[in-house]
Amino acid sequence: MFIVIMGPPGSGKGTQAKILSETYNIPHISSGDIFRQAMTLNDEMSIELKKAINQGHLVSDELTNKIIARRLSQKDCQSGFVLDGYPRTVSQAKALDTMLKDNNQKIDRVVNLYVDYRVIMERLKKRLFCKSCGSSYNSVTNPPKSSGICDQCGSELYTRTDDNSNTVEERIEVYDKVTKPVLEFYSKKGLLCTIQGNVPVEVATKSIVDCLEEKSF
């Protein structure tokens, strides 16, 4: 199954993407993880990426698409994937369609996690991330089994410095302006299902799976 999961920062899309990856035995493709991995390489695309980031520039759609295309061309993506953090713009969504068409693939579903922005603000204040493997938690809704310790690898958890009110408001504004049109793009294609995210993780997961396995919605 080829899935795109979307939602504003703090909506829980990373958590749900990992669950879907395990449920359907498909890779979780996080744009953030791909960028971090690319930064460790020394090829032409990675050098261009490092230059843009080090200079404080936005990474262009063209470069982003190339980096994503390289990942999606790998063998483990041939039978499906769940994309998290991409596409962020309509231009990227159109590029993704082209990438997949070239491989005789297509997006099956686009999951939109809807969460009230007031809830997002509270969630982000309680987010925790693993320093080693990048796993994410929430001290209230999705806490680690041992306080401050990652369930997956046992490394220390930390709070991101940009999970503060001012920065979060800016990120939500960017999401509204740039990414919401992507939802409209997929809605017109009949691929979008919107899921209520103001609920416990397992409840949201059930709603997502129900939506994914419906023939129409």
ChimeraX attribute file (.defattr): number of C-alpha atoms within 10 A of each C-alpha:
attribute: neighborCount
match mode: 1-to-1
recipient: residues
	/A:1	19
	/A:2	19
	/A:3	23
	/A:4	23
	/A:5	24
	/A:6	28
	/A:7	23
	/A:8	24
	/A:9	21
	/A:10	25
	/A:11	24
	/A:12	27
	/A:13	23
	/A:14	23
	/A:15	18
	/A:16	21
	/A:17	25
	/A:18	19
	/A:19	17
	/A:20	21
	/A:21	19
	/A:22	12
	/A:23	10
	/A:24	13
	/A:25	15
	/A:26	20
	/A:27	21
	/A:28	22
	/A:29	23
	/A:30	18
	/A:31	19
	/A:32	13
	/A:33	15
	/A:34	15
	/A:35	16
	/A:36	14
	/A:37	11
	/A:38	17
	/A:39	18
	/A:40	11
	/A:41	12
	/A:42	11
	/A:43	11
	/A:44	8
	/A:45	16
	/A:46	19
	/A:47	14
	/A:48	15
	/A:49	23
	/A:50	19
	/A:51	14
	/A:52	14
	/A:53	12
	/A:54	9
	/A:55	9
	/A:56	9
	/A:57	10
	/A:58	9
	/A:59	14
	/A:60	11
	/A:61	16
	/A:62	11
	/A:63	14
	/A:64	18
	/A:65	19
	/A:66	14
	/A:67	18
	/A:68	21
	/A:69	15
	/A:70	11
	/A:71	15
	/A:72	21
	/A:73	13
	/A:74	9
	/A:75	8
	/A:76	13
	/A:77	17
	/A:78	17
	/A:79	12
	/A:80	21
	/A:81	23
	/A:82	28
	/A:83	25
	/A:84	24
	/A:85	18
	/A:86	21
	/A:87	23
	/A:88	19
	/A:89	19
	/A:90	19
	/A:91	13
	/A:92	19
	/A:93	18
	/A:94	13
	/A:95	18
	/A:96	20
	/A:97	13
	/A:98	14
	/A:99	20
	/A:100	17
	/A:101	12
	/A:102	10
	/A:103	11
	/A:104	9
	/A:105	16
	/A:106	17
	/A:107	19
	/A:108	14
	/A:109	20
	/A:110	23
	/A:111	24
	/A:112	22
	/A:113	22
	/A:114	17
	/A:115	19
	/A:116	12
	/A:117	16
	/A:118	8
	/A:119	13
	/A:120	21
	/A:121	20
	/A:122	14
	/A:123	19
	/A:124	21
	/A:125	18
	/A:126	19
	/A:127	21
	/A:128	25
	/A:129	20
	/A:130	21
	/A:131	17
	/A:132	13
	/A:133	13
	/A:134	16
	/A:135	18
	/A:136	22
	/A:137	24
	/A:138	19
	/A:139	14
	/A:140	10
	/A:141	14
	/A:142	17
	/A:143	18
	/A:144	18
	/A:145	9
	/A:146	9
	/A:147	11
	/A:148	18
	/A:149	19
	/A:150	25
	/A:151	18
	/A:152	12
	/A:153	13
	/A:154	14
	/A:155	17
	/A:156	15
	/A:157	22
	/A:158	16
	/A:159	17
	/A:160	13
	/A:161	7
	/A:162	12
	/A:163	21
	/A:164	13
	/A:165	13
	/A:166	10
	/A:167	12
	/A:168	20
	/A:169	16
	/A:170	11
	/A:171	16
	/A:172	18
	/A:173	13
	/A:174	13
	/A:175	17
	/A:176	12
	/A:177	11
	/A:178	13
	/A:179	20
	/A:180	18
	/A:181	15
	/A:182	18
	/A:183	23
	/A:184	13
	/A:185	16
	/A:186	18
	/A:187	14
	/A:188	9
	/A:189	9
	/A:190	14
	/A:191	19
	/A:192	22
	/A:193	20
	/A:194	18
	/A:195	19
	/A:196	15
	/A:197	24
	/A:198	16
	/A:199	12
	/A:200	10
	/A:201	15
	/A:202	12
	/A:203	12
	/A:204	18
	/A:205	19
	/A:206	12
	/A:207	15
	/A:208	22
	/A:209	14
	/A:210	11
	/A:211	19
	/A:212	19
	/A:213	10
	/A:214	8
	/A:215	6
	/A:216	9
	/A:217	12
